[in-house]
């Protein structure tokens, strides 16, 4: 009886994900902080998996970060999103995939609000026509890019050149995941596995050979908090919340973290650096931090990409101990080289956080 | 008596996020802001439920409504399907429209926030953009990011970006016709008016505080008094 109940709950949190033909919109935060992940999403889906993932240069920010910093009104963000849908409609697509979790939450919230208040959708259609002379159909399917990598995780596993296995011990590497709050906390039914037991990232880790490790504050926010980060005066909020998470995970021997929100990935990397420099405390072994990856970075490592092509040199937490653990081959001297091995100098090293 | 409450009721986020609250405090228990700030979302909803203009006005002029990080963890957990975070969004919107935001230290952050995002969106088409990211304001991004910013074009090229380039790709130049459409959307939907209001209310407050607009914006961006934090 209990087992059947769990099966029913799990069924409620599945989502239908078409296998092909996606209209792709990029993330502001990811393009800035994880540009190679943005690039690798299209490389992996188009070239490795042979999928139709279409991008137009005319799409823009969805405005989600400005909206959640209270800098633009709700009808403004809705009309920007309506324009994005119009571009999708004009391109002949009906499956819509954004790479930002803030955007994904924004799109879900807007579609749900329009569903509940149709008069508002009518008003936004009028405003879009007035401003841009465009019309739109709503997406038939809406997924986040991590949903698509999850959907294709077994195809990636079949092509794997590296598995998430400790090459010394033969044991699965111990990984945890962090789901961006706006992926499923507002509308749990829109995320794979819901808000309580999201499976979108855990499924990737398991398919690629790793072990998913739980810890008490796994579902706690990374601490981005929009205005709490963008205003220098408020950043104590951000680092305090990341600190809470890392203190909570410390006893569990976690070797790497997988994320689906670019903000979470960036902050959980950088605040480890700040905590180390301010207090001397590090959370990995031997003075290193715990590396935090995007799903393209992890998929790319599994598929055998060069880690420096994946942008791992832009992490402040050194990734090399993890690469060594799973047997990724790399050239340490190439880490900070530019295109065609051009010398573009190298960053200074932190004082306390061990880095290369 | 309940003029301000009636204004809140017009906001769709309020319609979505405000039902009868049983004051259980679950939202406060899971709230990352309550972890750090002297902040209790349960009390905010309790005040709103009074429908009392004086109490709601005090809230709109306080630092309290600006502590929320809009993570919406409260939405998941509320047993009555309320969204205190959505109620906060409605309160903030009303505070901005009425000019009450300038009465609090955290509310005055609306000026640098509005300037930053208006510029990034209308000039570049992004919410965040390298041209406006000053490493000196973001030292938490670490020495690796200083190196990246110092060698931006070459580092982004190594990452496979199409920085300021034509056509699709990472950090491409957003075509001018798309930026023109964003401006038109701002004009039609009230964002342009919002920007003007924030500037005007802030100018009045800066004058009252004896600060230039640049001093006012800089102070709002980087100064934090001790009164906000939990023990």
Interface residues (C-beta under 8 A of the other chain):
Chain A: X26 X28 X29 X31 X32 X35 X36 X38 X39 X40 X43 X55 X56 X57 X58 X59 X60 X61 X63 X64 X65 X66 X68 X69 X70 X71 X72 X73 X74 X75 X76 X78 X79 X80 X83 X105 X113 X116 X117 X120 X127 X128 X130 X131 X132 X181 X182 X185 X186 X188 X195 X196 X219 X220 X221 X223 X224 X225 X226 X227 X228 X230 X231 X232 X233 X234 X235 X236 X237 X239 X240 X241 X244 X270 X271 X273 X274 X308 X309 X311 X313 X314 X315 X316 X336 X337 X338 X339 X342 X344 X345 X346 X347 X348 X349 X350 X355
Chain B: X11 X12 X13 X15 X16 X32 X33 X35 X36 X37 X66 X67 X68 X69 X70 X71 X72 X73 X75 X76 X83 X89 X92 X93 X96 X106 X109 X110 X112 X113 X114 X116 X117 X118 X120 X121 X125 X126 X127 X128 X129 X130 X133 X137 X140 X141 X142 X143 X144 X145 X146 X147 X148 X150 X151 X154 X155 X156 X157 X158 X159 X160 X161 X166 X167 X168 X169 X170 X171 X172 X174 X175 X177 X178 X179 X181 X182 X184 X185 X186 X187 X188 X189 X190 X191 X194 X220 X221 X222 X223 X224 X229
